[in-house]
Amino acid sequence: MSIQAIKGVKDILPADMPAWQHLEKIAREIFENYGFSEIRVPVFEYTELFARSIGASTDIVEKEMYTFDDRDGRKLTLRPEGTAGVVRALIEHKLYADNQLVKLYYMGPMFRHERPQKGRYRQFHQVGVESLGGTHPHVDIEILVMLHRLFARLGITGLTLQVNSLGDAACRDGYRDVLKRYLKAKLPDLCADCQRRYETNPLRVLDCKVDAEKFADSPVMLDHLCGDCKDHFAVVETGLKTLGIPFVVNPRLVRGLDYYTRTTFELVMEHAGAQNTVAAGGRYDGLVKEIGGPAIPGIGFALGVERAVSLLNTELLKPRRPQLYIAALGNAAVGLMLPVVHALRNEGIGVETDYTGASLKSQMKKADKYEAAYTLIVGEQEMVSRTAVLRNMATKEQIAVSLDRVVEEVRSRVKT
Ligand code: HAM
């Protein structure tokens, strides 16, 4: 039997690329317009980086990481997300500066050993941003507006921006106690993970994939925020309203990663079943310090490219077509056209040809299949008269062009 791709790991085929490239292009344009620069960090890191940042008692770290020993006996992990690596690079290269935001974006594959299904893969792709160094709630607003703008530009509608606050170190402890009191009575009915996390990290219990519905009446962080967190959230809400960004407050929004503080959010496709979160993120004011850097706050988001692409209207995204097809009939004509093909490409003209020297009929079929704008036909007769026939494929108009001036003649007609 032939070898197949790994379960949950997809090929992205040429037919898929126009949508992927469109999304990446629009994302770059928007991010750069907001002052973000691209960063590329490795796809694998020391395991400890993810355990310390995402949180040792999260599903990602406990169950989903692709971890292996390398030949030197170090534990390495294929990155399950982008934030940890970006923050590690920020610290390692001291990318931070006083009183200045460091704004970074990235694109690339991530790896999680989840149960594969539509919209959930073991290798998937994220486009993400991280803004580091700002505590002001307007930084949160900038990130949320940019997320909104990105999906608006992509023409993806029907998404709801859900926003919540997860508080900070000052108020989280108080809430943890309240939550533990609430969970205590339910404990015997909960799964083994929940029972363990009740002791180690009770906030994680609310994110349990098995028991989540049992917590519909749980106390929520939003009701237990300290004064500073409350004020921060109020400014974010007001700012979004002022700017006309639609959102709903979802006090039950919990994230699957431990590093979040204060503003957290998800862009959710309503009525779309389980894999309905297209993008997600939030503030992580303690993370840089947690992994050994200075006390630098941060906020960011990542979108799932497979999920976003599945919502794109791809009808307008035609793959690139050649501007010119060269039909060289017979071997001598193929040889004669060799410098012409490359001279035209050097001029930036998209040229397609096959080197078979096959009959006019079969090559015209090929030109149609490529949807070339023009076809240049050179056969025996043309070689004798030192002319070629240039055919406009849309109007079917044909003109004779001199073989000595073929590059100039084609260039002047075919738009680049
Ligand atoms: P996340 O919520 O784990 O956040 O992932 C972000 C997005 O990646 C999800 O909303 C989803 O669209 C996509 N995604 C996640 N897992 C899969 C999967 N198995 N298959 C397909 N798509 C998937 C983070 O990763 C954070 N690093 C986001 C962030 C950046 N927070 C702050 N900065």
Residues whose N, C-alpha, C, O or C-beta is under 5 A from the ligand:
A	BS01	HAM	P80 E81 G82 T83 R112 E114 G119 R120 Y121 F124 G128 V129 T277 V278 A279 A280 G281 G282 I299 G300 F301 A302 L303 G304 R307
